[in-house]
Amino acid sequence: MIYEYALEPELVATWHSREDFRFFVDKFGLGRGRIVSRYPRHWAKLVWESCTPRAGDMARKRLEELLMRFTERMIRRAGTHYDGSISWLLNAETEHSRQPFHAILARANPRLREHVLIPDDIDRGAERWIVRTDCVVTRTAVALAAAIHSVMSCCSTVIFIDPHFSPDKIRYRRSLREFLRSLVAKRSGSLLRVELHTGDESSVQFFRENCDNKLKPIVPTGLTLLLKRWRMKPGSEALHHRYVLTDLGGIGFKYGLDDDDGAGGQTDELNLLSVEVYRLRWEQYLGDRPAFELVDEYTIVGEGQP
């Protein structure tokens, strides 16, 4: 639902025409399902260097607007290598073999790579260009984790939100274990922040004992998980909705972050949050003025196997 795209600087530099600008300006970024990879680190500089000197002031303004949109949220890969003596496309194909992009957009595809899209592929609505904003998922831990794996592998911050999460309930532990396994496996970027937010349905002692005894063994070794418990303020927003919020966007869960406890046949509906909803929910839990009253915080360091 949220995917990483590598964009050839020389291609992006041609998108300053009115037609291309109107098409691409809202295709990447928060709430769009496509996030631009900052590959290499000086990607934006390469775009400007590729812009033809004959481009007029209006064309440059359009390109500036595009870059502002694309660079607002980017995926910052760790451990990359870039050889300035060869083409960007060759570099990107090599990087893809190390850690795959969802797709590479380029002017040409001389080696006929399946993951490389050229403008004609976009016009035809190639499968790797199409992004689904919602889906129905079987409520098993593995299926739920697979549905959001594309963003788990490249985000640097992830906030799990479920008001009814309880560490003593195995149906929550199973799905959390799969989410965290997806988070640490074959990552393209560094992981900076992992939190789980829930309500205060149990006592402090009961909650913390179960975090120590039952969560630590399923959290991958060395991974730090901050748990925050909230309660409603009088007359405030209800603690009800379930989300996975990341620095690259958010996904809503209609039912919850738990599995169906082996019942079989149950499904959940996941949806990509719009920019407006994403920012609202982020502010409600992570802003300077949360919508709820913070009850307590507890940090655990994992001891489980990846």
C-alpha positions as a Python dict, from the first residue, in 0.01 Angstrom:
ca = {
    (1, 'M'): (0, 0, 0),
    (2, 'I'): (305, 227, 43),
    (3, 'Y'): (591, 153, -196),
    (4, 'E'): (942, 276, -271),
    (5, 'Y'): (1018, 412, -617),
    (6, 'A'): (1359, 506, -756),
    (7, 'L'): (1332, 788, -1011),
    (8, 'E'): (1597, 853, -1273),
    (9, 'P'): (1708, 1219, -1231),
    (10, 'E'): (1729, 1270, -1608),
    (11, 'L'): (1368, 1154, -1643),
    (12, 'V'): (1235, 1374, -1362),
    (13, 'A'): (1418, 1672, -1516),
    (14, 'T'): (1187, 1640, -1820),
    (15, 'W'): (869, 1660, -1612),
    (16, 'H'): (866, 2041, -1615),
    (17, 'S'): (624, 2054, -1908),
    (18, 'R'): (270, 2155, -1817),
    (19, 'E'): (129, 1814, -1911),
    (20, 'D'): (387, 1607, -1719),
    (21, 'F'): (376, 1840, -1420),
    (22, 'R'): (0, 1804, -1388),
    (23, 'F'): (25, 1426, -1411),
    (24, 'F'): (314, 1364, -1171),
    (25, 'V'): (274, 1639, -911),
    (26, 'D'): (32, 1435, -699),
    (27, 'K'): (162, 1086, -772),
    (28, 'F'): (424, 1066, -494),
    (29, 'G'): (428, 1155, -126),
    (30, 'L'): (209, 1118, 183),
    (31, 'G'): (-126, 958, 113),
    (32, 'R'): (-29, 860, -243),
    (33, 'G'): (111, 512, -185),
    (34, 'R'): (434, 596, -371),
    (35, 'I'): (739, 737, -192),
    (36, 'V'): (1052, 852, -375),
    (37, 'S'): (1381, 689, -278),
    (38, 'R'): (1665, 931, -208),
    (39, 'Y'): (1902, 740, -429),
    (40, 'P'): (2168, 857, -432),
    (41, 'R'): (2189, 1102, -145),
    (42, 'H'): (2242, 1391, -385),
    (43, 'W'): (1943, 1286, -598),
    (44, 'A'): (1779, 1631, -608),
    (45, 'K'): (2108, 1788, -720),
    (46, 'L'): (2130, 1538, -1006),
    (47, 'V'): (1780, 1636, -1117),
    (48, 'W'): (1874, 2004, -1138),
    (49, 'E'): (2199, 1923, -1317),
    (50, 'S'): (1996, 1728, -1575),
    (51, 'C'): (1756, 2013, -1643),
    (52, 'T'): (1819, 2162, -1986),
    (53, 'P'): (1960, 2517, -1985),
    (54, 'R'): (1687, 2607, -2237),
    (55, 'A'): (1412, 2550, -1980),
    (56, 'G'): (1233, 2876, -1910),
    (57, 'D'): (1142, 3032, -1577),
    (58, 'M'): (798, 2868, -1567),
    (59, 'A'): (946, 2526, -1640),
    (60, 'R'): (1196, 2569, -1359),
    (61, 'K'): (921, 2675, -1121),
    (62, 'R'): (726, 2360, -1206),
    (63, 'L'): (1034, 2146, -1148),
    (64, 'E'): (1097, 2322, -819),
    (65, 'E'): (742, 2244, -710),
    (66, 'L'): (781, 1880, -809),
    (67, 'L'): (1102, 1843, -612),
    (68, 'M'): (948, 2011, -311),
    (69, 'R'): (662, 1757, -318),
    (70, 'F'): (888, 1458, -384),
    (71, 'T'): (1145, 1543, -116),
    (72, 'E'): (899, 1625, 162),
    (73, 'R'): (906, 1256, 258),
    (74, 'M'): (1177, 1038, 109),
    (75, 'I'): (1316, 695, 184),
    (76, 'R'): (1673, 723, 306),
    (77, 'R'): (1850, 397, 237),
    (78, 'A'): (2139, 273, 451),
    (79, 'G'): (2449, 103, 312),
    (80, 'T'): (2410, 222, -46),
    (81, 'H'): (2691, 266, -298),
    (82, 'Y'): (2686, 499, -597),
    (83, 'D'): (2947, 501, -875),
    (84, 'G'): (2950, 838, -1046),
    (85, 'S'): (3148, 698, -1340),
    (86, 'I'): (2851, 493, -1469),
    (87, 'S'): (2489, 583, -1541),
    (88, 'W'): (2229, 634, -1272),
    (89, 'L'): (2026, 346, -1418),
    (90, 'L'): (2314, 99, -1391),
    (91, 'N'): (2368, 208, -1033),
    (92, 'A'): (1997, 170, -954),
    (93, 'E'): (1982, -177, -1107),
    (94, 'T'): (2279, -283, -895),
    (95, 'E'): (2119, -135, -584),
    (96, 'H'): (1794, -314, -668),
    (97, 'S'): (1979, -647, -668),
    (98, 'R'): (2108, -566, -318),
    (99, 'Q'): (1779, -436, -180),
    (100, 'P'): (1483, -422, -419),
    (101, 'F'): (1287, -108, -501),
    (102, 'H'): (922, -158, -584),
    (103, 'A'): (1003, -10, -925),
    (104, 'I'): (1263, 200, -1105),
    (105, 'L'): (1134, 475, -1337),
    (106, 'A'): (1369, 560, -1622),
    (107, 'R'): (1372, 698, -1977),
    (108, 'A'): (1471, 361, -2124),
    (109, 'N'): (1503, -4, -2024),
    (110, 'P'): (1795, -129, -2235),
    (111, 'R'): (1842, -453, -2038),
    (112, 'L'): (1466, -526, -2032),
    (113, 'R'): (1446, -546, -1655),
    (114, 'E'): (1103, -638, -1523),
    (115, 'H'): (1126, -384, -1241),
    (116, 'V'): (1221, -91, -1469),
    (117, 'L'): (931, 120, -1597),
    (118, 'I'): (956, 362, -1887),
    (119, 'P'): (700, 633, -1971),
    (120, 'D'): (504, 403, -2204),
    (121, 'D'): (465, 151, -1919),
    (122, 'I'): (318, 423, -1698),
    (123, 'D'): (77, 527, -1974),
    (124, 'R'): (-38, 166, -2005),
    (125, 'G'): (-94, 137, -1630),
    (126, 'A'): (177, -123, -1564),
    (127, 'E'): (120, -340, -1257),
    (128, 'R'): (419, -195, -1071),
    (129, 'W'): (283, 156, -1124),
    (130, 'I'): (-66, 87, -992),
    (131, 'V'): (-103, 135, -616),
    (132, 'R'): (-400, 3, -421),
    (133, 'T'): (-532, 232, -149),
    (134, 'D'): (-734, -37, 27),
    (135, 'C'): (-757, -413, 49),
    (136, 'V'): (-935, -698, 224),
    (137, 'V'): (-699, -920, 423),
    (138, 'T'): (-748, -1250, 599),
    (139, 'R'): (-713, -1190, 973),
    (140, 'T'): (-412, -1411, 1028),
    (141, 'A'): (-91, -1270, 1171),
    (142, 'V'): (109, -1363, 861),
    (143, 'A'): (-143, -1215, 617),
    (144, 'L'): (-178, -889, 812),
    (145, 'A'): (199, -844, 824),
    (146, 'A'): (236, -927, 455),
    (147, 'A'): (-24, -663, 365),
    (148, 'I'): (191, -382, 509),
    (149, 'H'): (537, -530, 447),
    (150, 'S'): (616, -285, 169),
    (151, 'V'): (623, 7, 412),
    (152, 'M'): (765, -192, 706),
    (153, 'S'): (1080, -264, 507),
    (154, 'C'): (1166, 101, 440),
    (155, 'C'): (1014, 322, 712),
    (156, 'S'): (1233, 459, 990),
    (157, 'T'): (951, 521, 1239),
    (158, 'V'): (650, 301, 1309),
    (159, 'I'): (371, 356, 1561),
    (160, 'F'): (125, 70, 1624),
    (161, 'I'): (-206, 194, 1764),
    (162, 'D'): (-474, -35, 1905),
    (163, 'P'): (-669, 75, 2215),
    (164, 'H'): (-742, -285, 2312),
    (165, 'F'): (-393, -433, 2273),
    (166, 'S'): (-300, -646, 2573),
    (167, 'P'): (32, -835, 2604),
    (168, 'D'): (-136, -1126, 2783),
    (169, 'K'): (-357, -1206, 2483),
    (170, 'I'): (-188, -1434, 2232),
    (171, 'R'): (-393, -1308, 1937),
    (172, 'Y'): (-220, -970, 1976),
    (173, 'R'): (124, -1120, 2037),
    (174, 'R'): (106, -1333, 1722),
    (175, 'S'): (37, -1039, 1494),
    (176, 'L'): (285, -810, 1673),
    (177, 'R'): (555, -1073, 1633),
    (178, 'E'): (492, -1091, 1258),
    (179, 'F'): (481, -711, 1225),
    (180, 'L'): (816, -679, 1401),
    (181, 'R'): (974, -961, 1203),
    (182, 'S'): (869, -782, 886),
    (183, 'L'): (1010, -460, 1027),
    (184, 'V'): (1362, -592, 1084),
    (185, 'A'): (1395, -831, 788),
    (186, 'K'): (1587, -712, 479),
    (187, 'R'): (1553, -345, 559),
    (188, 'S'): (1651, -75, 312),
    (189, 'G'): (1671, 201, 574),
    (190, 'S'): (1771, 252, 936),
    (191, 'L'): (1510, 202, 1208),
    (192, 'L'): (1487, 491, 1451),
    (193, 'R'): (1163, 460, 1648),
    (194, 'V'): (917, 180, 1727),
    (195, 'E'): (619, 240, 1955),
    (196, 'L'): (295, 70, 2051),
    (197, 'H'): (5, 282, 2181),
    (198, 'T'): (-294, 135, 2362),
    (199, 'G'): (-553, 199, 2634),
    (200, 'D'): (-527, 142, 3008),
    (201, 'E'): (-764, -150, 3054),
    (202, 'S'): (-535, -329, 3303),
    (203, 'S'): (-335, -229, 3611),
    (204, 'V'): (19, -96, 3575),
    (205, 'Q'): (168, -401, 3747),
    (206, 'F'): (-25, -651, 3535),
    (207, 'F'): (62, -469, 3213),
    (208, 'R'): (434, -440, 3285),
    (209, 'E'): (470, -796, 3411),
    (210, 'N'): (313, -926, 3091),
    (211, 'C'): (531, -697, 2880),
    (212, 'D'): (840, -843, 3049),
    (213, 'N'): (726, -1203, 3049),
    (214, 'K'): (537, -1230, 2721),
    (215, 'L'): (643, -945, 2492),
    (216, 'K'): (1020, -950, 2536),
    (217, 'P'): (1047, -1306, 2394),
    (218, 'I'): (867, -1205, 2070),
    (219, 'V'): (1037, -867, 2013),
    (220, 'P'): (1354, -922, 1804),
    (221, 'T'): (1675, -910, 2003),
    (222, 'G'): (1810, -557, 2045),
    (223, 'L'): (1495, -387, 1917),
    (224, 'T'): (1360, -127, 2161),
    (225, 'L'): (982, -101, 2187),
    (226, 'L'): (823, 191, 2369),
    (227, 'L'): (471, 123, 2494),
    (228, 'K'): (237, 411, 2577),
    (229, 'R'): (-102, 379, 2746),
    (230, 'W'): (-371, 643, 2706),
    (231, 'R'): (-715, 719, 2843),
    (232, 'M'): (-993, 942, 2714),
    (233, 'K'): (-1024, 1297, 2833),
    (234, 'P'): (-1374, 1416, 2932),
    (235, 'G'): (-1557, 1514, 2617),
    (236, 'S'): (-1263, 1419, 2393),
    (237, 'E'): (-1209, 1187, 2101),
    (238, 'A'): (-1280, 819, 2180),
    (239, 'L'): (-999, 568, 2198),
    (240, 'H'): (-1126, 342, 1925),
    (241, 'H'): (-946, 350, 1590),
    (242, 'R'): (-658, 120, 1494),
    (243, 'Y'): (-364, 234, 1285),
    (244, 'V'): (-9, 171, 1180),
    (245, 'L'): (149, 515, 1141),
    (246, 'T'): (494, 556, 989),
    (247, 'D'): (710, 843, 873),
    (248, 'L'): (603, 751, 517),
    (249, 'G'): (228, 745, 573),
    (250, 'G'): (-39, 558, 762),
    (251, 'I'): (-267, 257, 726),
    (252, 'G'): (-601, 215, 900),
    (253, 'F'): (-733, -120, 1024),
    (254, 'K'): (-1110, -151, 1050),
    (255, 'Y'): (-1108, -444, 1294),
    (256, 'G'): (-779, -436, 1486),
    (257, 'L'): (-413, -534, 1498),
    (258, 'D'): (-492, -879, 1640),
    (259, 'D'): (-557, -1197, 1444),
    (260, 'D'): (-882, -1396, 1453),
    (261, 'D'): (-746, -1639, 1714),
    (262, 'G'): (-765, -1930, 1474),
    (263, 'A'): (-1136, -1893, 1404),
    (264, 'G'): (-1071, -1892, 1029),
    (265, 'G'): (-1254, -1710, 756),
    (266, 'Q'): (-1246, -1363, 911),
    (267, 'T'): (-1113, -1065, 718),
    (268, 'D'): (-1022, -704, 784),
    (269, 'E'): (-1026, -397, 562),
    (270, 'L'): (-705, -193, 543),
    (271, 'N'): (-693, 153, 392),
    (272, 'L'): (-421, 401, 308),
    (273, 'L'): (-478, 718, 509),
    (274, 'S'): (-519, 1046, 324),
    (275, 'V'): (-274, 1324, 408),
    (276, 'E'): (-535, 1502, 619),
    (277, 'V'): (-633, 1195, 823),
    (278, 'Y'): (-271, 1089, 866),
    (279, 'R'): (-166, 1427, 1003),
    (280, 'L'): (-468, 1443, 1232),
    (281, 'R'): (-403, 1102, 1387),
    (282, 'W'): (-30, 1173, 1414),
    (283, 'E'): (-99, 1493, 1608),
    (284, 'Q'): (-353, 1319, 1832),
    (285, 'Y'): (-100, 1063, 1952),
    (286, 'L'): (241, 1216, 1883),
    (287, 'G'): (187, 1592, 1872),
    (288, 'D'): (264, 1852, 2136),
    (289, 'R'): (-99, 1846, 2251),
    (290, 'P'): (-226, 1486, 2241),
    (291, 'A'): (-599, 1425, 2222),
    (292, 'F'): (-579, 1179, 2511),
    (293, 'E'): (-438, 1166, 2862),
    (294, 'L'): (-108, 980, 2887),
    (295, 'V'): (-131, 719, 3165),
    (296, 'D'): (218, 573, 3157),
    (297, 'E'): (509, 462, 2939),
    (298, 'Y'): (717, 146, 2950),
    (299, 'T'): (1017, 44, 2742),
    (300, 'I'): (1131, -309, 2670),
    (301, 'V'): (1432, -437, 2479),
    (302, 'G'): (1358, -749, 2280),
    (303, 'E'): (1509, -1089, 2345),
    (304, 'G'): (1345, -1288, 2066),
    (305, 'Q'): (1469, -1424, 1737),
    (306, 'P'): (1422, -1215, 1419),
}
